[in-house]
Amino acid sequence: MPNSLHVVSLKPELNEQNQLELEMKVAADNRAGAVDLVHRMEGSKHFQRTQLVGEQSQENGQGVSATISALYIPDAADRSGK
């Protein structure tokens, strides 16, 4: 997680294929923090189809809020309980 980024909300849902979709709302000092998180998630084996789906400037002009969506893919060890 980038230092300048804060998770505001996390909304997990199962899609029609029974996959766990995450919608994450984040706040950052600037757009680069949200983009950095998307890149980190893209490089992880636990997430697929990660994308920045929306962003807007904060009301006070200090920072950015963004929405990121991704599929969460637990690894085999997590599913087996080990």
Buried (B, 14 or more C-beta within 10 A) or exposed (E): EBEBBBEEEEEEEEEEEEEEBBBBBBBBBEBEBBBBBBEEBEEEEEBEEBEBEEBEEEEEEEBBBBBBBBBBBEEEEEEEEE
